[in-house]
Amino acid sequence: MGKRSIMRLSLAPLVTVIVVGSMLLSGEDLKLPEITFENIRDGFKNTGRWLTYHGDYSARRHSPLTQITPENVSRLELQWTFDTKLPTRGRGFEATPIVVDGVLFITGSGNYAWAVDARTGNALWSYRRQLPSGLTYGGGNIVNRGFGALGDRLFMATLDAHLIALDRNNGETLWDTTLADFKLGHAATLAPLVVKDKVIVGNSGGDMPTRGFIDAYDAKTGQRVWRFNTIPARGEPGSETWSVSEDLYWGGGAAWVTGSYDPESNLLYWGTGNPNPDYYDENRVGDNLYTASLVALDADTGKLKWHYQFTPRDVHDWDANQIPVVADLAIGGRARKVVMLGSRNGFFYTLDRLTGELLSATPFTDSKWAREIGKDGKPIVLNTGIVPPGGAPETTTCVPDNYGGTNFSPPSYDPERRLFFLMARETCAVYTPKRQEPTTGRLYMGGTLTRISTPETEYSSVKAIDPIGGKVRWEYRVGAPSMAGVMSTASGILFAGNQEGDFTALDSATGKKLWSYNTGANIYGAAATTFMLDGRQWVLIPSGIKLLAFTLPAGK
């Protein structure tokens, strides 16, 4: 069939596709201006656009818009709902749409994608990738978190571990590049990050016997420019932190969350995943670099400039696939260029982004796993939560579950109020070891987890953290443990979601609830987007298999 063949939205299992291609619903190609690297670097200078997963390279998700204020946000009205009508298998939307001059570009589960009219919510074209049978990690975790954009092209990572380029104007495929062999357990679910003329991506599948990587591809041709392996090869620096040399080839460390970028230093900041197996393994000792770490890479070459490991020899599946946020702070009377990260291990970190020097690290949950960081930069562990073979727990058994003190859901940073916002999770779990041999293409879990579920031990709250010293300034409890993200605006509003589908506006300075709307479905891994269109500020939130758009009433 031709590239513009009609695509049927099938209710068959998501790993089986009958027809592939794009369907142009309007009959005419879109005609939008090309997106340049300078446009992306300028971030929110053009308030009618949202050009990256994070909104800008800093990953702050802090919009300069002020039309919607704490005083009028209660008048927000739902304008339209885009319903994908996809099967409900999986968690639904986790993507952030790219916004270009009145058109949204968004991806969904199963590597569907759409162009949507931002004024009406009507689809302009739709696309679905043909996926092979026998998917490994990609068959069990079918999400996608969005596009990258450059020129007239959109870039999407796929469940069969490919990177593809689509024509933004009609959804036609321009090139298709293999990242890795999906049969070994590889997949790709993140939103690509475009830097200069390169498309930066990382792999998923670290819970299978795979080796993590971060890649750069030429945006025009799809040819790979460089690769950084998150686990060093035998003999390379860091390999000595692995006790079993075979683990260097399947030790995990997947890089499945979109990083950030500092144009001034030309450094990429990217979190890496857990080592394998994700839970306790008596044979896997050492720090296991560069898993559960933040790595700073030269964007042109992929060379490692520095790293910081949050959880050495991670035995709880906590990883470091959280979003690093770039900012400038005055600390102790000195201007510091920093990168900040709320880690799954329950600590909030502020690091010098040029050198990796630790400036502060403070727990933001009530976990008794660890409460301080030692002089060597490692957590001082109070309780491993591990039950030794044939023995009782070492101390108390309550540590954060495998989803951690926070997760991959986007945080936000408000530089005017100097507050870092994230979705915190309070949970309690017991880990029990169980020896398991690695098997190609299958989950590789080194133990079992038992959650202790009570209202006192399991809940989430939005927390506002002072990045200098890490003190929690306020928190807003949202109910059951949530994976929703947050977004702030210059007018002093923080938008957040929760497990029950409540889309809520909070006062950024105080955490006071200002407005809420129940979307009818879980808000999972997604955060709000905002932009100006026709003189009005719009706010979008993905929820379940729908995308909802809000704005103030016309004329007000």
C-alpha positions as CSV (number, residue, x, y, z in Angstrom):
1,M,0.0,0.0,0.0
2,G,1.1,3.6,-0.5
3,K,2.3,5.8,2.3
4,R,-1.0,7.5,2.5
5,S,-3.1,4.4,2.8
6,I,-6.1,4.5,5.1
7,M,-5.4,3.3,8.6
8,R,-8.0,1.3,10.5
9,L,-8.0,1.8,14.2
10,S,-8.3,-1.8,15.2
11,L,-9.3,-3.2,18.6
12,A,-6.9,-6.1,18.0
13,P,-4.0,-6.6,20.5
14,L,-1.6,-3.6,20.3
15,V,1.3,-5.8,19.1
16,T,-0.6,-6.8,16.0
17,V,-1.3,-4.3,13.2
18,I,-3.3,-5.0,10.1
19,V,-2.6,-1.8,8.2
20,V,0.3,0.6,8.6
21,G,0.8,4.2,7.5
22,S,-0.8,7.6,7.9
23,M,-4.3,8.8,7.2
24,L,-4.6,12.4,6.2
25,L,-8.1,13.4,7.4
26,S,-8.3,16.9,6.0
27,G,-7.2,16.0,2.5
28,E,-4.4,18.5,2.4
29,D,-0.9,18.6,3.9
30,L,-0.4,21.0,6.8
31,K,1.6,24.0,6.0
32,L,3.5,25.2,9.1
33,P,6.8,27.0,9.4
34,E,9.9,24.8,10.0
35,I,11.2,24.5,13.5
36,T,14.9,25.4,13.9
37,F,17.4,24.6,16.6
38,E,17.3,28.3,17.5
39,N,13.5,28.1,18.0
40,I,14.0,25.2,20.4
41,R,16.8,26.9,22.2
42,D,14.6,30.0,22.7
43,G,12.2,27.9,24.7
44,F,9.1,29.8,25.6
45,K,10.0,33.0,23.8
46,N,7.2,32.2,21.4
47,T,4.4,31.5,23.8
48,G,2.2,29.9,21.1
49,R,4.6,26.9,21.0
50,W,5.7,24.0,23.1
51,L,8.6,22.4,21.1
52,T,10.0,19.7,23.4
53,Y,8.8,17.2,25.8
54,H,9.8,19.5,28.7
55,G,8.8,22.7,27.0
56,D,12.4,24.0,26.9
57,Y,15.9,22.5,27.3
58,S,16.1,23.3,31.0
59,A,13.2,20.8,31.8
60,R,11.7,23.3,34.2
61,R,8.1,23.0,32.8
62,H,7.6,26.6,33.9
63,S,5.6,28.7,31.5
64,P,5.9,32.5,31.4
65,L,2.2,32.8,30.7
66,T,0.1,34.9,33.1
67,Q,-3.4,35.2,31.6
68,I,-4.7,32.4,33.9
69,T,-4.1,33.6,37.4
70,P,-4.9,32.4,41.0
71,E,-7.8,34.8,40.9
72,N,-9.5,33.6,37.7
73,V,-8.3,30.0,37.4
74,S,-11.6,28.8,39.0
75,R,-13.4,29.9,35.8
76,L,-11.5,27.5,33.5
77,E,-13.8,25.6,31.2
78,L,-13.4,22.4,29.2
79,Q,-13.3,23.4,25.5
80,W,-12.9,20.0,23.8
81,T,-11.8,16.4,24.4
82,F,-9.7,14.4,21.9
83,D,-10.7,10.7,22.4
84,T,-8.2,8.3,20.8
85,K,-10.8,5.5,21.1
86,L,-7.9,3.1,21.5
87,P,-8.2,-0.1,23.6
88,T,-7.7,0.7,27.3
89,R,-4.9,-1.9,27.6
90,G,-1.9,-0.2,29.2
91,R,-1.9,3.1,31.2
92,G,-3.1,5.4,28.4
93,F,-1.5,8.7,27.5
94,E,1.9,9.5,29.0
95,A,2.9,11.9,26.3
96,T,3.4,15.6,26.2
97,P,2.2,17.2,22.9
98,I,4.4,19.3,20.7
99,V,2.5,22.5,19.9
100,V,3.2,24.5,16.8
101,D,1.0,27.5,15.8
102,G,-2.4,26.0,16.5
103,V,-1.6,22.3,15.8
104,L,-0.8,19.6,18.4
105,F,1.4,16.6,17.6
106,I,1.0,13.7,20.1
107,T,1.8,10.0,20.5
108,G,-0.2,7.3,22.2
109,S,0.2,3.7,23.3
110,G,1.1,1.2,20.7
111,N,3.0,3.8,18.6
112,Y,-0.1,5.6,17.4
113,A,0.3,9.3,16.7
114,W,-1.9,12.2,15.7
115,A,-1.9,15.8,14.5
116,V,-4.7,17.6,16.2
117,D,-6.3,21.0,15.6
118,A,-5.7,22.9,18.9
119,R,-8.8,25.0,18.4
120,T,-11.3,22.1,18.0
121,G,-9.6,18.9,19.1
122,N,-10.3,17.3,15.6
123,A,-7.6,15.0,14.2
124,L,-5.9,16.3,11.1
125,W,-3.9,13.1,10.4
126,S,-3.2,9.9,12.2
127,Y,-0.5,7.3,12.1
128,R,0.3,3.9,13.5
129,R,3.5,1.9,13.3
130,Q,3.4,-1.7,12.2
131,L,4.9,-3.6,15.1
132,P,6.3,-7.2,14.8
133,S,5.0,-10.1,16.7
134,G,7.0,-11.4,19.6
135,L,7.8,-8.1,21.2
136,T,9.6,-8.4,24.5
137,Y,9.7,-5.4,26.8
138,G,7.7,-3.4,24.3
139,G,4.9,-5.9,24.4
140,G,4.4,-5.5,28.1
141,N,4.9,-1.8,28.4
142,I,3.2,-0.2,25.4
143,V,3.5,3.5,26.3
144,N,5.1,6.3,24.4
145,R,5.9,9.7,25.8
146,G,6.0,12.0,22.8
147,F,7.7,13.4,19.8
148,G,10.9,15.4,19.2
149,A,10.7,18.0,16.4
150,L,13.0,19.8,14.0
151,G,12.4,21.3,10.6
152,D,9.3,19.7,9.2
153,R,10.0,16.4,10.9
154,L,8.8,14.6,14.0
155,F,10.8,11.9,15.7
156,M,9.3,9.0,17.6
157,A,10.9,6.1,19.4
158,T,9.2,2.7,19.0
159,L,8.3,-0.4,21.0
160,D,10.4,-2.5,18.7
161,A,13.5,-0.3,19.5
162,H,13.5,1.8,16.3
163,L,13.7,5.6,15.8
164,I,11.5,6.9,13.0
165,A,11.1,10.3,11.3
166,L,7.7,11.4,10.2
167,D,6.7,14.3,7.9
168,R,5.0,16.7,10.3
169,N,2.6,17.9,7.5
170,N,1.1,14.5,6.7
171,G,2.4,11.8,8.9
172,E,4.4,10.0,6.2
173,T,7.5,8.0,7.2
174,L,10.7,9.6,6.0
175,W,13.3,7.3,7.6
176,D,13.4,4.3,10.0
177,T,16.5,3.4,12.0
178,T,17.1,0.4,14.3
179,L,18.3,1.2,17.8
180,A,18.8,-2.3,19.1
181,D,17.4,-5.8,18.8
182,F,14.0,-5.9,20.4
183,K,14.2,-9.7,20.7
184,L,16.9,-9.3,23.4
185,G,14.6,-7.2,25.4
186,H,15.2,-3.7,24.1
187,A,12.4,-1.1,23.4
188,A,12.1,2.7,23.3
189,T,9.4,4.7,25.0
190,L,10.8,8.1,25.7
191,A,10.3,11.4,23.8
192,P,13.4,12.1,21.7
193,L,15.3,15.3,22.5
194,V,16.6,17.3,19.5
195,V,19.9,19.2,20.0
196,K,21.3,21.1,17.0
197,D,21.1,18.6,14.1
198,K,20.9,15.5,16.3
199,V,18.1,13.4,17.8
200,I,19.0,12.1,21.2
201,V,17.3,8.9,22.5
202,G,17.8,6.2,25.1
203,N,16.6,2.6,25.4
204,S,14.0,0.9,27.6
205,G,14.1,-2.7,28.7
206,G,16.5,-2.6,31.7
207,D,14.4,-5.1,33.6
208,M,15.6,-7.7,31.0
209,P,19.2,-8.8,30.4
210,T,20.1,-5.8,28.2
211,R,22.7,-3.1,28.3
212,G,21.6,0.6,28.5
213,F,22.6,3.3,26.1
214,I,22.1,6.9,25.0
215,D,22.3,7.6,21.3
216,A,22.5,10.5,18.9
217,Y,21.2,10.3,15.3
218,D,21.5,12.6,12.4
219,A,18.1,14.3,12.0
220,K,18.2,14.3,8.2
221,T,19.5,10.8,7.5
222,G,18.8,8.7,10.7
223,Q,22.4,7.6,10.8
224,R,23.9,7.1,14.3
225,V,26.4,9.7,15.3
226,W,27.5,8.4,18.7
227,R,26.5,6.0,21.5
228,F,27.2,6.2,25.2
229,N,26.8,2.8,26.9
230,T,25.5,3.3,30.5
231,I,27.5,0.2,31.5
232,P,31.2,0.4,30.6
233,A,32.9,-2.4,28.6
234,R,35.4,-4.7,30.2
235,G,38.6,-2.7,31.1
236,E,36.9,0.7,30.7
237,P,36.7,3.1,33.7
238,G,33.8,1.9,35.9
239,S,33.9,-1.7,34.8
240,E,35.7,-2.5,38.1
241,T,32.5,-1.7,40.0
242,W,30.9,-4.9,38.6
243,S,31.9,-8.1,40.4
244,V,30.7,-10.4,37.6
245,S,32.2,-9.4,34.2
246,E,29.2,-11.0,32.3
247,D,27.0,-8.4,33.9
248,L,28.7,-5.8,31.8
249,Y,26.8,-7.1,28.8
250,W,23.3,-7.4,30.3
251,G,23.4,-5.4,33.5
252,G,20.5,-3.0,32.8
253,G,21.0,0.7,33.1
254,A,18.3,1.6,30.5
255,A,18.0,5.4,29.8
256,W,14.2,5.6,29.2
257,V,13.4,9.1,30.3
258,T,14.1,12.3,28.3
259,G,17.1,14.3,29.7
260,S,17.8,18.0,29.6
261,Y,20.4,20.2,27.9
262,D,22.5,23.2,28.7
263,P,23.3,25.1,25.5
264,E,26.0,27.2,27.3
265,S,28.1,24.3,28.2
266,N,26.8,22.0,25.5
267,L,26.1,19.3,28.1
268,L,23.3,16.7,28.1
269,Y,22.0,15.5,31.5
270,W,20.5,12.1,31.5
271,G,19.3,9.7,34.2
272,T,20.1,6.0,34.0
273,G,18.2,2.9,35.1
274,N,18.6,0.2,37.7
275,P,21.2,-2.6,37.5
276,N,20.1,-6.1,36.7
277,P,18.5,-8.0,38.4
278,D,16.6,-5.1,39.8
279,Y,16.3,-6.6,43.3
280,Y,18.7,-8.3,45.6
281,D,21.4,-10.6,44.1
282,E,24.2,-11.8,46.4
283,N,26.4,-12.2,43.3
284,R,26.0,-8.6,42.1
285,V,28.2,-6.5,44.4
286,G,30.0,-3.2,43.8
287,D,28.6,0.2,42.9
288,N,27.5,-1.0,39.3
289,L,28.4,2.1,37.4
290,Y,26.8,3.9,35.6
291,T,23.5,2.6,36.7
292,A,21.2,4.7,38.9
293,S,23.2,7.7,38.0
294,L,23.0,11.1,36.4
295,V,25.5,11.4,33.5
296,A,26.7,14.6,31.9
297,L,27.6,14.0,28.2
298,D,29.1,16.3,25.5
299,A,26.2,16.7,23.1
300,D,28.5,16.6,20.0
301,T,30.5,13.5,20.9
302,G,28.6,11.6,23.6
303,K,31.8,11.7,25.8
304,L,31.2,11.4,29.5
305,K,32.1,14.6,31.4
306,W,31.0,13.6,34.8
307,H,28.6,11.3,36.6
308,Y,26.9,11.2,40.0
309,Q,25.4,7.9,41.3
310,F,22.4,8.3,43.6
311,T,21.9,4.7,44.6
312,P,25.0,2.5,44.4
313,R,24.3,-1.2,43.8
314,D,20.6,-0.4,43.6
315,V,18.7,-3.4,45.0
316,H,15.2,-1.9,45.1
317,D,14.5,-1.1,41.4
318,W,14.8,2.6,42.2
319,D,16.9,3.7,39.3
320,A,17.6,7.3,38.4
321,N,15.2,7.7,35.5
322,Q,14.0,11.0,36.8
323,I,14.2,14.3,35.0
324,P,17.2,16.6,35.7
325,V,16.3,20.3,35.8
326,V,18.8,23.0,34.9
327,A,18.8,26.3,36.8
328,D,21.1,29.1,38.1
329,L,21.1,29.7,41.9
330,A,22.8,32.0,44.4
331,I,24.2,29.7,47.0
332,G,26.2,31.1,49.9
333,G,26.6,34.4,48.1
334,R,28.0,32.7,45.0
335,A,26.3,32.2,41.6
336,R,26.1,28.5,40.9
337,K,25.1,26.7,37.7
338,V,23.1,23.7,39.0
339,V,21.2,20.7,37.9
340,M,18.5,19.4,40.3
341,L,16.8,16.1,40.6
342,G,14.2,14.5,42.9
343,S,15.4,10.9,43.0
344,R,13.4,7.7,43.3
345,N,15.5,6.9,46.4
346,G,13.7,9.7,48.2
347,F,16.4,12.4,48.2
348,F,16.4,15.8,46.5
349,Y,19.8,16.7,45.0
350,T,21.3,19.9,43.8
351,L,24.6,19.4,41.9
352,D,27.0,21.8,40.1
353,R,26.1,21.1,36.5
354,L,29.6,21.8,35.2
355,T,31.5,19.6,37.5
356,G,29.0,17.2,39.2
357,E,29.9,18.5,42.7
358,L,27.2,17.6,45.2
359,L,25.9,20.9,46.7
360,S,23.1,19.5,48.8
361,A,21.0,16.3,49.3
362,T,17.9,16.1,51.5
363,P,15.2,13.5,52.0
364,F,11.8,14.6,50.9
365,T,9.8,11.6,52.1
366,D,9.4,10.0,55.5
367,S,11.3,6.9,54.5
368,K,13.7,5.5,57.0
369,W,15.8,3.8,54.3
370,A,18.4,6.6,54.6
371,R,18.2,10.2,56.0
372,E,21.6,11.6,55.0
373,I,24.4,11.4,52.4
374,G,27.9,10.6,53.5
375,K,31.1,12.4,52.6
376,D,31.6,9.9,49.8
377,G,28.3,11.0,48.2
378,K,26.5,7.8,49.1
379,P,23.4,7.4,51.2
380,I,24.0,6.3,54.7
381,V,21.7,3.3,54.8
382,L,19.7,2.8,57.9
383,N,17.7,-0.1,56.6
384,T,18.2,-2.1,53.4
385,G,14.7,-3.7,53.6
386,I,16.3,-6.9,52.4
387,V,15.6,-10.3,54.1
388,P,18.7,-12.4,54.0
389,P,18.3,-16.0,52.9
390,G,16.9,-18.0,55.9
391,G,17.0,-14.9,58.1
392,A,14.9,-12.1,59.5
393,P,15.0,-8.5,58.3
394,E,18.1,-6.6,59.2
395,T,16.1,-3.9,61.0
396,T,12.7,-2.6,60.3
397,T,11.1,-3.9,57.0
398,C,9.5,-0.7,55.8
399,V,11.2,1.0,52.8
400,P,9.8,2.7,49.7
401,D,8.3,0.3,47.2
402,N,9.8,-0.3,43.7
403,Y,8.2,2.9,42.4
404,G,10.2,4.9,44.9
405,G,9.8,8.2,46.6
406,T,9.0,9.8,43.2
407,N,9.2,8.5,39.7
408,F,9.5,9.5,36.0
409,S,6.6,11.9,36.1
410,P,7.7,15.5,35.2
411,P,8.6,17.9,37.9
412,S,8.6,21.7,37.6
413,Y,10.8,24.6,38.8
414,D,9.6,28.1,39.4
415,P,12.7,30.4,39.4
416,E,10.8,33.5,40.6
417,R,9.5,31.7,43.8
418,R,12.6,29.5,43.9
419,L,10.5,26.3,44.4
420,F,11.0,22.9,42.9
421,F,7.7,20.9,42.6
422,L,7.3,17.2,42.3
423,M,4.9,14.4,43.0
424,A,6.1,12.5,46.1
425,R,5.1,9.0,47.0
426,E,4.9,7.6,50.5
427,T,4.9,3.8,50.5
428,C,6.1,0.8,52.5
429,A,7.4,-2.5,51.3
430,V,9.4,-5.5,52.2
431,Y,11.9,-7.1,49.8
432,T,12.8,-10.8,49.8
433,P,15.7,-12.2,47.7
434,K,15.2,-15.0,45.2
435,R,18.0,-16.2,42.9
436,Q,17.2,-16.0,39.2
437,E,19.2,-16.7,36.1
438,P,19.1,-14.2,33.2
439,T,17.0,-15.3,30.2
440,T,17.0,-13.4,26.9
441,G,13.9,-11.4,26.4
442,R,12.4,-12.0,29.8
443,L,12.1,-9.9,33.0
444,Y,15.0,-10.5,35.2
445,M,13.9,-9.9,38.8
446,G,16.2,-10.8,41.7
447,G,13.6,-11.0,44.3
448,T,10.0,-10.4,45.3
449,L,8.3,-7.4,46.9
450,T,5.5,-7.2,49.4
451,R,3.7,-3.9,49.9
452,I,2.2,-3.0,53.2
453,S,-0.9,-1.0,52.2
454,T,-2.6,1.3,54.6
455,P,-3.8,4.9,54.3
456,E,-1.0,5.8,56.7
457,T,1.8,4.2,54.7
458,E,0.6,4.7,51.1
459,Y,-0.3,8.1,49.7
460,S,1.1,10.9,47.4
461,S,1.5,14.6,47.8
462,V,2.7,17.4,45.7
463,K,5.7,19.0,47.4
464,A,7.3,22.4,47.0
465,I,11.0,22.1,47.8
466,D,13.6,24.9,48.3
467,P,16.5,23.8,46.1
468,I,19.0,25.4,48.5
469,G,19.0,23.1,51.4
470,G,16.1,21.0,50.3
471,K,13.5,22.1,52.8
472,V,9.9,21.2,52.0
473,R,8.0,24.5,52.0
474,W,4.5,23.1,51.5
475,E,2.8,19.9,50.5
476,Y,-0.7,19.1,49.1
477,R,-1.9,15.6,49.6
478,V,-3.6,14.1,46.5
479,G,-4.7,10.6,47.8
480,A,-3.4,7.2,46.6
481,P,0.2,7.0,45.4
482,S,0.2,8.9,42.1
483,M,2.4,9.0,39.0
484,A,1.1,12.3,37.7
485,G,3.4,15.2,36.8
486,V,3.2,18.9,37.5
487,M,3.6,22.2,35.6
488,S,4.0,25.8,36.9
489,T,3.3,29.2,35.4
490,A,4.7,32.7,36.1
491,S,1.3,33.9,37.4
492,G,1.7,31.6,40.4
493,I,-0.2,28.5,39.5
494,L,0.9,24.9,39.7
495,F,-1.2,22.3,37.8
496,A,-1.1,18.7,39.0
497,G,-3.0,15.4,38.5
498,N,-3.6,12.3,40.5
499,Q,-4.6,8.6,40.4
500,E,-8.3,9.4,40.6
501,G,-8.3,11.7,37.6
502,D,-8.4,15.0,39.5
503,F,-6.8,17.8,37.5
504,T,-6.0,20.5,40.0
505,A,-4.7,24.0,40.2
506,L,-2.7,25.0,43.3
507,D,-1.3,28.3,44.4
508,S,2.5,27.9,43.8
509,A,3.5,29.9,46.8
510,T,1.2,28.2,49.4
511,G,-0.1,25.0,47.9
512,K,-3.7,26.2,48.4
513,K,-6.2,24.4,46.1
514,L,-7.7,26.9,43.6
515,W,-9.7,24.7,41.2
516,S,-10.2,21.1,40.2
517,Y,-11.8,19.1,37.4
518,N,-12.3,15.3,37.4
519,T,-11.3,13.9,34.0
520,G,-12.8,10.5,34.6
521,A,-9.5,8.6,34.2
522,N,-6.2,8.2,35.8
523,I,-3.5,10.9,35.0
524,Y,-0.4,8.7,34.8
525,G,3.1,9.9,34.0
526,A,1.8,13.0,32.3
527,A,1.8,16.7,33.1
528,A,0.0,19.7,31.8
529,T,0.9,21.8,28.8
530,T,0.0,25.5,28.2
531,F,0.3,27.9,25.3
532,M,-1.3,31.0,23.8
533,L,-3.7,30.7,20.8
534,D,-6.0,33.4,19.4
535,G,-5.2,35.6,22.4
536,R,-6.2,33.0,25.0
537,Q,-4.1,30.8,27.3
538,W,-4.9,27.1,26.9
539,V,-4.1,24.3,29.2
540,L,-4.0,20.6,28.1
541,I,-3.9,17.5,30.2
542,P,-3.7,13.8,29.0
543,S,-5.9,11.5,31.0
544,G,-6.5,7.8,30.2
545,I,-7.0,7.6,26.4
546,K,-8.1,11.2,26.1
547,L,-6.6,14.7,25.8
548,L,-8.6,17.5,27.4
549,A,-8.2,21.2,26.6
550,F,-9.2,24.1,29.0
551,T,-9.3,27.8,28.7
552,L,-11.1,30.8,30.2
553,P,-14.5,31.8,28.8
554,A,-14.2,33.9,25.7
555,G,-14.2,37.7,26.4
556,K,-13.0,37.2,30.0
